[in-house]
Amino acid sequence: MSAQDKKETPAQLAADSLDRQKFHFLINANREQSYMTITDGVSNLEPLVMETKLSPSYFFSQKKTTWAILLNPQVQIRMQSKESFPISTPSYKAHLTFFHAIDFWNRSAFLKRLFYENALWSVSLGHHSNGKAGSFYIGDTTNTIDFENGNFATNYFMANISTYKVKKVMKTMVAYRLLKASTEIHPPSWSQREIRHIYGNYRFFGAVGFGGPWREAKKTWLNNWLQHSSFELQLGWIAGRMNGASPVEASKRLIIDMHYQYYPPWFDEIAFFVRYYRGQDYYNVYFINNIYVLSFGLTSNILNMQQAARFIGNKK
């Protein structure tokens, strides 16, 4: 076969480009977003001016879009509502994630009926720390944690599977559904010695989400509102030794994380959100606290519904 014969036709090149965009959209829908809250909302946190997370992403992928690698460094801060607005010791995270499409999923009528039409799996190596090197406890004879200078660091492995479905409801509207499941493992030898038996080294998560109107409604305002909205509910369970907590002590081990986001048509890259979180504090060494937070603010818009209509197996 000649080199000329091996060249792809314009139609094949266009199909490859669309596949790449579809695959990148799926990855984008899995990554953590940047956000900024307005105050601490309704919570048991210390009074805050804001909580902010910066979460940029860097992609590496091959032309045929079978796989991709994502590098995702993060910085999270809490600005306290005090004189001079001090910032609590920042929380630093970094993820290196390998994504792979599940090609046989689309060919399996059983899987598409049981779950959704598009799927991918991923594995991640993660790091979480507060950038400090001081003693974890204040003094040698006390179990009081040094929240300002105490060293907190853990490394972990995470495996995830996600499945999605998107469909057109009207000529200009699209809806999606998603299911996600993941496991997070913190090997004791990968974590700082003082937290190995109090942090909870095994975490299991399941999530459901949806956006857009799944059925055409008579009330147009309801369809329009749903078209610019998304919801996600994630439940998690922390297993392993956890500062003396019983293996079935839901008050300390259960995580509930609910998001509502509104994507205004006059903002391309910004969305408004309301979030309810209950469970172990996710802010570095503060994990020792159980928190509840009803917060609201701004977040990055990484889920464009018109892109979803184009990229995720939409059949006319």
C-alpha angles and dihedrals in degrees: 000000000000125000088248091056090051093058115105120244120243089256091053091048090051091049091049090050092051091048090052092051091047093050092047090049090055090050091046090053089056099051127093116259132228113244146166125208126209106235119323092293114210106338149114091251122114110273109282137192088206146327115226135185124190110201114173120176133211120198132206118182143151125247097256092054095227090132142007139189122219126197111198119179116183138192121191126187139181115208110205122224094237137107110305089008099256119207119231114235103290123248116232126199135172130184130190107193133185115205127194129181117235098230097182090058093080091050094053114086090189095055093044091052095042094045130356137302103257127048143170137177129213142185125204141193110209140187127197124182145136098231094242130126102192127116112289091227128045105249127344100274102047135076093212109128118229101230094181103048106005115123116247122178136149134166123202150176123232133189123193140179124193133184129189142185129193130183139171116249099179133359092274102028135077135183132200138195128196141187125193135181128182143171124209121196126189107191107214092233089056093059136069110276097242095056100043094098101031105044102065110246100208125058130180124193137184126182140185125192142172141178137182129028110304092197131028109259128204091230106075094197090061092053091047092050093048091047089062096040138080133185131196131181120192124185122192138182125203114212131184132053110335115177094296096312117152114253089245099039099129094181089069103026105041120091122197117186120174127177133188117185130185119202107201114211090230093059119067100185105019131077133179118233144190117199135186117196129177126174142050112001110258094204107104115260091007088078087104088076127076111221142186119201133178102188139167136191145105129319138177115272105233097152111070109182094210089055089050090056091053103038109038109070096281111179120204 
